[in-house]
């Protein structure tokens, strides 16, 4: 009898956990683990098939001697490197890995006929640098296989390169120099001052390297480092916080073109005179961020791109006169990946928009003629049916200059029906990110096939709107960005064409935190939430994120090692407030995520379930910070569609 009573007591103590465990319907398929996710009806996968077979192309570099372009695109499970020899030419695949390629850089010496590329394993972001011989197709790893490596920059002669690596202590990023014929342990460290350092560019005579020390989105420092001695000279050593965005060396070696927000709200293009150590602003009349630049081989032209309310404008600057003009008749969209041809007159780039995926184009700078080199597929869909968003602004809770502050957002409205439409609020990550209206086949499916409106806000803390706006959510102001979403809910409620009773929040990374925070603050006003690799507890996140990220994230979120800040971060964390969540939640996570560890998702899932909440959970064993493999992404999209049908559109699930 005593033994029976003892067993009953134990079962009583374990009963809540036992009950929760019994509620979980768990199954595995390949590398995917699914909890409480029903079987996906074939009708969903069939309908989504075309939207899931869109592609895009990204320019990596011109081939040796400028004889074609090395691009990154997907023809299978992952994005790989391809060669395109001419406008509209066939995309010849040259790398074949299970893992996607990170970045690539072609050796400037045509006789070497080779390039460097990076690749990680299972999304763990511990990227290694490889050397690829184009003639033979042979490749070899040049780094140690354990540290995180990247940012490789070839010398002008192409006999060596610099790169950033965490190999010294797995925490700090140092700058190393090596060549392709040296072993990983033979790389010479030239910068090891602690923190996160990245090589930017070699001086024209290859004696010095321009390097950036990154502290946060609001603070960074540019230095010129001697390749031989490692001795560094800081550019502009003033006692104020400045953020530098990009920099290129003038080809005569006498100056550096750089972008910074010194004494300005936006990142401005400037010229730094190396000898006199003076800085001259060049684009004070452009009140938007200069975000990318590239100089021609001869140094007579500088191309740069500005981000104007999420849309790109391309400019060409004459380096002799320092005068610049926007390139006429450019497509409206997002421009990036600038690469000058060795002839100095052809400029390769990627252009994408809400209605067309990214493709590679080449601009003839002299004539302003733009030629398309790649034609990425859109799954046989008609691009004319794709919805372009409108830019809206809504008032939030605080004021600027006595007037309500306005939050910008991009609004995708369904073309069919008259509403009221259910709404998905898509919140970007970062937090110092920015939603820009690039191509999203998922958004087009939601709008065109499910009849769901999508609104993508750039709440306070987003980049692209000035450094004051960028800093509005730092430290103890963290939840003010959540309040911006609350005011968006008010705006939606005032729109007759939108259904305020059917609103979903979704987002990834920091956007995932925002989803969870909104679910705790506005539970009664939301229909459901979709959290992808989101932070659930700032304290455990800061303690468990990879060592090389901890100090960077503490600068943004606050240092949990400080008792007062720890108390605050614990108080506002969604995990602390999880009892307030009663609406359905879908949590998606990569097991190898080095940024937001899988434990962040798991603890949120378990806590909400303990509170008898409805949670779907999807874990990919071969992914990291988001899904990069096509089969995994496809299943995620299918499952999200089923989740929306069941809990938002309230359709009966029919196989």
N, C-alpha and C positions, 0 to 999 in steps of 0.2 A: 504493500500500500504506500509506504513512504517513497519507494522508487517511482511509483506512478504519479504521486503528487509532485515529486521533484521534476519529472518530465513535463507535467502540465504547467508548472511554474516557468520553466525555461521556454516552453512554447508560447506562453502568455507574454513574456518579455520580448520575444522575437516576432510576435504576431504582426505588428505594423509593417516591418520589413518584409516578412513573409507574404503579406497581402500585396504589397507593392510589386514584389517579384512575380507573383502570380499574374499580375495584370499586364506584364510585358510579353508581347509576342515578338520573339527574336528569331531572325533568320539571317543567313549569310549567303552571298553569291559572289564568287571570286574574291576580290579584295574589299567588297562592300559589306558592312554590317548594318542591318536594318532593324529598328525596334519600333513596333506599333505602326509600321508602314504597310498598308494593304498591298496585295498584288496589283501591279499597274495594268489597267485594262488596255487591251491592244488598240482600241480606238484612240487613246491618248498618244501612244507612241507613233501611230500612223499619222496622226494630225501634225505632230511636232516634227516629223522626219525631215521635211524640207527646211524648216527653220534651223534645225540642228546641223544642216549640211551647207551652211554658209562658210566662207573662208575670208581671210584677210592676208595681206602681205606686208612685210616690214623690210625696209632697206637696212642692211648691215654695213656695207662698204662697196666701193668700186673694186673690181677685180684687178690683179696686177696689170699695170699699164693702162688701166681704164677700159679693158676689153670685156665689158659686161658688168653686171651687178650681182653681188652676193645678197640674197634675200632670205628671209625667214618666213615660212608658211607651212600649213599643214595639209598633207595628203595621206591621212591615216589617223593613227591614235594621237600623235604628238606633233608639235611644230618642229620642223627640221630645216637645215640649210639647203638652199637650191641656188643654181646659177641661171641667170637670164642673160642671154647674149645680145638681145636687141629688143626694141619696142614691140610688145605683143608676142615675143618669142616664147618657146616652150620653157617650162620651169623644170630644169634638170636637177633632181635630188642627188645630193652628194653625202649627206649624213643619214644614218639609219639607226637610231637609238630608241629604246623603250621610253627613255626620259627626254623631255623637251630641251632644246638648246636654249641657253640663257642669252649670250651676246657673242659677237664675233668681231675681229679686227684684222684686216688684210695687211700683210707685210708690205711696206712701201718700196722695198727693193724687188722689182719685177723678176729678177733672176732667181729669187727664192721661191716664187710661185707657191705661196703658202699663206695660212692665216691662223690666228689663235681663236679658240672658242671656249665657252664655259658650259658646264653641265653639272647638275647635282644628282642626288639619288632619292627618289620617292618624295620630292618636295621638301627635303630637310634643309635646303638653302646652304648647305656646306659645299658650295660650288668649287670645282677644280678647273684649272686652266689646262687646255690641251693644245697641241700643235698639229695642224693638218697639212699634209703635202698634197696639193691639188693634182699634180701629175700622176702620183701613184695611188692616192686615196688612203695612204697610211696615216695613222695618227698616234700620238703618245701623250700621256699625262705628264705635265711639267711640275705640278705642285705635290704636296705631301700626302694628299688623300684624306686628311683629317681636319684641316683648318678650313675657314671660309676664305675664298679668294675671288678677286675680280678687279674691275677697273683697269684692265691692262691697256697700256699705251706704248706703241712702238716708237723707238727713236726715229729720227728723220732718215738715217742711213739704213734702218731696218736690221741692224746687227744685234740689237738687244731691246728689251722692253722693261717697263716698270709696272708694278701691280700692287694692290692692297691686299693684306693678309692678316689673319688673326693667329698665325702659327706660333708667335712668341709665347703668348699666355692664354689664348682662346678668348680673350676679352677685348683687348685693344686692337685696333687696326693700324698696322704699320705699313710703310712703303718699302718695297724691295726692288732690286734691279737684278736681272739675269738675262740669259740668252737661251735659245732653243736647244743648244747642245750641252747644257749643264744639268746636273741632277738637282732635285728639289732642295736638298740640303746645302747646295752651293750658292743659292740666291743671297745676294748681299743686301743687308738692311741699311737703308739710308735715312729713314725717319722712324724714330721710336720714342716719341715724346708723350705717349699716353693718349687715350681718347680715340677718336675715329678720324683717320687721315686717308685721303684719296689723291692719287696722282691725277693731274688735270691735263698737262701737256708739256712736251719738251721744248726747250729753247731752240732756236734755229741751228745753233752750233752744237747741240746735244751735250752741252756742258752743265746745264741746269734743268731742273724740273719744277714746274709750277704745281704746288700741292695745296689742297684745301683741308683745313681742320674743321670738321662739322660738329657743332655742339647741339644745335636744335634748329628748327625751322626759322627761328628769329635770330640766330647767332652762329656765325662761322668766320673763319680767318684764312686769308690767302698768304702763302709764303713762297719764296723762291729758294729752292734747295740746291746746293752743289752736289752733283753726282759723285764727285771724287771724295769730298770730305764730309758730306751730309750737313754742312753748316747752312743755317737758314736765315733768311732776312724776311721779316714780315712786311707785306705791302700795307701801307696805310695804318700804322700802329697807333691809332687814336683810342682814347679812353671812352668809347661808347659802343653800344651793341649794334652790330651791322650784320646783315645777311647777304652773302654773295651767292649768285645763282650760276654763273658760267664765266669762263674766261678763255681767251685764245691769245697766243703770242703773235705780235706783228712780225712779219717775215724778215724785217731788217734787224730784229732783235732789240730795237730801241724802245719798244713799248709793249703794253699788254692791253687788249680790249677786255673789259670785264663788266659784269652787271651787278649792281648792288643797290640797297635801299638807304644808303647813307644820306641823312637829312631829307629824305623823300618818303612818301607813302608807298611808292611802287619801285620795283627793281628797274633801275635806269642804266642804259648803256653808257660807259665811260671809257676814257683813254688814260692809262697810267704810263707816265714817262719814267723809264727805269733809272735814268741818270739823275734827273732832278727830283724824282720821287713825288711828282705832282700828279693830281687826278683832275681831268677835265670832263664834266658831264657832256654828253652828246645828244641825248634824247629827252631833255626836260619837258619838251612840249607834248610828249606822249604820256598820258596819265593812265598807263596800264603796265603790267610787268613785261619786261624783256626776259624771255624764258629759254631761249636757245640761240646759239650763234655758231657760224662756221666761216673760216677765212679761206680764200682761194690759194692755190699753190704759189702764185706769184705775189700774193699779198696785196693785190690792187683792189680786191672786192671783199666785203664782209657781208654775209647774209645773216639776218637775224629775224626772229619771230616774236611777235607780241601776243599776249593773251588778253583779248578785249571782250570781257563779259562771257568768257568761255569759247569764243570764236577766234581763230588765228588770223593774223595779218603778217604777210611776208614782206620784208624790206631788203633793199640792197644799198649798202653804204660804199661810197668811193673813199678809200682810205687816204688818198692824197688830199682831197678837199674836205673830208669829214662830212660831206653832204649825203643825204639818203632820201630814197623815194620808195613808196609802196609799189610792189609789183602789180601791174594792172591785170584785171580780168581773171584773177585767181578764183577757183571754186570756193564757195562758202563752206567752211569746215574746220577741222583741226589739222594743223601741219606740224610735222616733226621729222626727226631722223635726217637732218640736213647733211649732205656729203658732196663736196665739190669734186668734180672730175679732175684728173691731173692737168687737163688743158685749161682749167680755170674759168671756163665759160659755161659748162654744163653743171647744173646743180640738181642732184637727186634728192628726193624727199618722199614722205608718205602723206597722203591726204585721205581723211575719212570724214564722214558726216553722219547725221542721224539716218539718212536714207541710202547710204552706200558704205560698204565695208572699206577698210584701209587698203589702198593700192599704191604702188610705186609709180611716181611721175618724175620726169626730168625736165627742168626748165632751161631753155637757152637764154642766158642772162642778157645777151646783146639784143635779141629780138623780142624777148618776153614771151616766146612761144613755149607752150607747155605740152609735153608729149607723154601719153600714158604708156607705161612699160608692162604692167600686169593687169589682168582682168579677172579679179576674184569672183568666184561663183556665189550666187545667193540662193542655192538650192532649187533653182528653177522658178522661184517666185518672181512676181512682177514688181520691180522697185517703185513703180508709180503708185503702188498701194501703200508703201511705207509712210508712216506718219512722222512729220517733222514737228518738234515741240515748239511751243511759244514760250517766250521768256516773260515770267510774271514777277511781281514783287508784292509781298504782303507785309502788313505792319506787325511788329512784335511788341514786347512788353515795355521796353525802355526807349529813351529818346536821345536824339543827337541834335544839338543846336536848338533845343526846344520843340523839335518835331519827332514823331514816332520813327524809330529805326525801321528800315525796310530790309527784308530778307529776300534775296533773289532765288528763283526756282524755275526749273524747266518743266512744262506741263504738256504731256502727251494725251491728247483727247481722241477717243475712238471716232472713226468716221461714220460708223453705222449706228442707227438707233438715235433716239432723242434723250436717252437717260431717264432717270438719274443713274449715272454709272457708279459702280463700286470703285474704290480708289486704292492703289498701292502707293505708299510713301516710301521711296527708295532713298536710303541715307548712306552717303559715301563714307569711306574709311579715312584713315589718316592719324589723328583728326585733321591734320593740316593738309587735307586733300581738297579736291574741288570736283564736283560733278560737271562734266563737259559733255555736250550733246554729240558724242560719237555714236558709231553704229552699234546697236544691240538687237540681235535677232530675238532675244527673250522679250524685250520691251515691245517689239513689233508683234510678237505672238500674243502677248497679253492684251494689247490694244485692238488688234485686228480680229483675233479669233475668240478671245474670251470676253471682249467688250469691257475691259477694265481700264480705267484711266490711270496713268502713272504720273506722279509728281516727284521730281528729284530736287530737293532744296539744298542750298549751300548755306547752312546755318553758321552762326558766328564761330570763328575758329577756322573757317575755310580759307584756303589760299586764293589768290587772284583778285582780292578786293582791298588790298592795302595792308600794311603791317599792323595798323591799329586793330582792324577787323580780325586779323589772324590771332592776336593775343587775347581776344575777348573771352575765351573759354579756359584760360590757363589756371592751374592751381585750384584755389577755392571757388573759382567761377565755373567749375566744370558743368554743373547742372543748368546753367543759364542757356546752354545750347539745347538742352532738353526742353526748356520752356519755349524755345523758338518753334519746336515741333507742336507744342500745345497751341500756339497761336496759328499754326498752319491748320490744325484741326478746326479752329474757329473760322478761318477763311473758307475751308471746304464747306462748312455748315451754311455759309452765306451764298453758296453757288447752287442755283436750282438744278443745274445739269449734273451735279454730283450727289451721291448718296452718303450722307454723313453717318448712316447706321451700318455701313459696310466698308470700313477702312482697315487696311492691313499695313503694318510697318515691316519693312525688310531692309537688311543691310549686312555688310560683312566687315570683320575685324573691328575697328572702332565703331563702324556703323552697326555691327552686331551688338556692341554695348548699348548704343543708342536705342536699338530695338528693345532690348531687355529693360532699359531704364524707362522707355515710353510705356511698356507693358505694366510697370509698377506704378507710374504716375497717372496714366490715362487709361487704365484697364477698362473702365466702364464705357469709354468712347471708342474702343477698338474692337474689331471683330476677331483678329488673330495677329500673330507675329511670326516672322521667319528670320532666324538668327544664324548667320554663317560665320564660323570661327570668331565668335564674339567674346569680349571680356565680361566675365560675370562677377569677379571680385578683384578690384584693383590691387589689393595687397598681395593676394596669392599670385596674381599675374606678374607683378613686379618682382616677386621672389623667384618665380619659376621660368620666366622668359629667358632665352639664351643670354649668357653673360655679356656678350658683345652688344646687346641691346639694352641692358638694364639702365645704365647711366643716361642714355639717350631718352628713354621713356620717362625716367624720373624728372628730367628737365621739363617734360610736357605735362605729366599728370601730377607730379609732386613726389617727394621722397618718403616712402613708407617707413623708412628707418627713423624718421622724426616722429615722436609719439603723437604730437598734435595732428600732424598730417595723416598719420596712420588711422587715428580715430575718425577723421573726416572721411577718408577714402573708404573705410569700413562702413560708415554710416550711409554713404550714397551708393554703395555697390548694389547692383540688382540682386545678388545672392542674399544680402541682408534683408531685402524687401520682397523676397520671392512669394511670401504668403499672399501678397496683393494680386498675384497673377491668377486669374480664373479663366482666361480665354485660351483657346488652342494655340500651342507653340510648336514650331518646327525648328529643330536645332541640327545644323550640318557642320561637320568637323573633319579635318584631316589628321590622322594619327601622328604624323611626323612633323606637325607644325612647330617651328622653332620660335615663332613670334608670340602667338597666343596658344599655349600648350593645350592639348586635348583635355587635360584635367579641368580647364575652365568650363568647357561645355558639359562634361560629364557631371560635375558637381551641381550645375544648374538644373540639368535634366533630373537628377535624383531628388533634388530639393522640391522642385515643382511637382514631381510625382508623389512625393511624400505628402504633399498638401492636396493630393487627389486631383491634380491638374492634368489636362490632356497634353501629352508631348509625343511628337514623332521625332525620332533620332536617327540620323544617317552618319555613319563613320566610314571613311575610306582609309584602308591600311596603307595604301601606296601614294598618299597625297600629303601635302603640307598645308600652307596658308592659302586655302582655296583649291579647287579641283582644276588641274591642267590637262588631264587625260580625257580624250573625247568620250569614251564609254562611260566614265564616271560622271562627267558633266551632263551627258544625255540622261542618265538615270536621275540625277538631281533635278533636272528640269521636268522630267516626267512626274516625279514624286511631288514636286512643288505644285504642278498643275492639278494633280489629284487632291492635294491638300486644299487648294483654293476652291476647287469644285465642291468639296465636301463642306467646308466651314465658312466660305464666303459667298459663293454662288448658290450654296445649299442645294446642290443637285444630288439625286440619288446615285450612288456608285453602282454602275452596271458594268459587268465584265464584257 
